[in-house]
Amino acid sequence: MAHMNMVQALNSAMDIMLERDPRVVVLGEDVGYFGGVFRCTDGLQRKYGEHRVLDTPIAEGGIVAAAIGMGVNGLKPVAEIQFADYIYPAFDQIVSELARLRYRTAGEFSAPVTIRTPCGGGIRGGQTHSQSPEGIFTHVCGIKVVMPSNPYDAKGLLISSIEDEDPVVFFEPKRLYNGPFDGDPHKPAVPWSTHPKGAVPDGYYKVSLSKAEIVRPGNDVTVLAYGTMVHVAEAAVRLANVDAEIIDVRALAPLDTDTLCSSVCKTGRCVIVHEATRYSGFGAELAATVQEECFWHLEAPIARVTGWDTPYPHAFEWEYFPGPARIAAALTRVLEDR
């Protein structure tokens, strides 16, 4: 086992797959010579050459279109969109072409494309470098949507995504790239080397693209979270001093309904946390699923703690960011009705 941060784990996953499978190619803005704006592809072009790790123009629609063409013709492209905020110029390519290809051709063609993109705030990026658009893509039939919360899952999920025969949109919480984060802007991130989730096997392994993980067992309330919010939820549970079960959803589509609902049926209460805006956020789908499947077991209304329904503010980032205090208040509220 090696101790890696998320950047190193993602780099290791791509390195392994480039070596194992000659069909794998990496493409995107600055992914080659520069090694990526967050250094996730550092050293890969030097090792595998410009024909395997390609720098592209600043044209997200073109990046995804090229990746689709590669996938249809037998390659396994890993396309990087430099920030999730910039994925929208490629939205039509993803929704109308990539996601529909297998269905449209009655299974004759598929496009095994992995689209990596950093998401979320907490780095003072303002409204154009802090968005969390994962909920938009979970609505699209034909693509899988993933967001890891730690290096071990990041590596295993990325390997699984690259090997999958269907397209995957792989969101990477940039606030976690260098260490776990408990939501306090005045405290530095904890180095992954001191955190148990920083232990990552050097070699090849996979993590399921359709399974959630119970991060913390508990009996009084279930917390559903993913990405950065898994760590903030852990801090909130300590702050509220409650016996909460925290579930890292991690695979947003397809959703592991069994794990989520089994927990809620046990605890009878549910708090959903995500960084994206509240209205039509992915938490609404989680709440509807829990309500449909666990209605007779619920002992309190389902609570959501999310970002606000505004553009991501630069000056008030930490008021927007769902922190431990807001989550702890929701935990206390749902536990009041005993």
C-alpha angles and dihedrals in degrees: 000000000000127000109239137168117226094265091055092045093053091046090051092051093053092043091053094047094046088053096043099044124037089199092068116100130172121214138171146100112317093346094126122044094015096041096231130301089270093035094245092135096038113150096003096108092048089052101041104023137241093288091062100035108039131190111217136196119265093271115116094185089053093048093055093040090053090047091052090052090049092049094049089052096053106273128120104225124193106200121193122208102198095224128007086234088069097051094091097083085061095045096101092049090050098044103033100035115015098041095042102044100094092044094044093052095041089244096310092117134027133181110216094195125156115202113198119195135165113235142178136042139264095107098084091254097143127213097322099048104036109058126132106204097163093118091061092059096045086065091062116092114224103037133085121224123207136176119179125203101199142028096257093055093039092059096041094045093047092051089049090048094051092049094046117104093220130066119273128195104209114198117199118198101227092201087067098047093102103026148330118295129206098197100260108126091199094059124071120238114271110251111252088230088071094043123082092227089061091075105103128172113243094224140052122312137141137223119204117260091213106047132091121209131227101229097178124015117223144152111213106058138000120230116200113199143142139195117002092353092069089070094041089051090053090054090047092052090054090047094050092040094222133145096245129167109221118203122193102214091193094156102066096173118055090030122215094229094168096062094043096047095042088059095046091048088054098047100031092216135079137194118185120203131189137149098227122092116289103234110085090348120150089263088071090062091047091050093049091049093049092046093051096045103033105031097124092049098050116108097179138022116279111258128211126202112188147139117291124267093257137088110282104275122224099202095043100036095136093049088053095043110086101243134189094267094056092045093045090052090053091049091051092047096053091047095053093082100073 
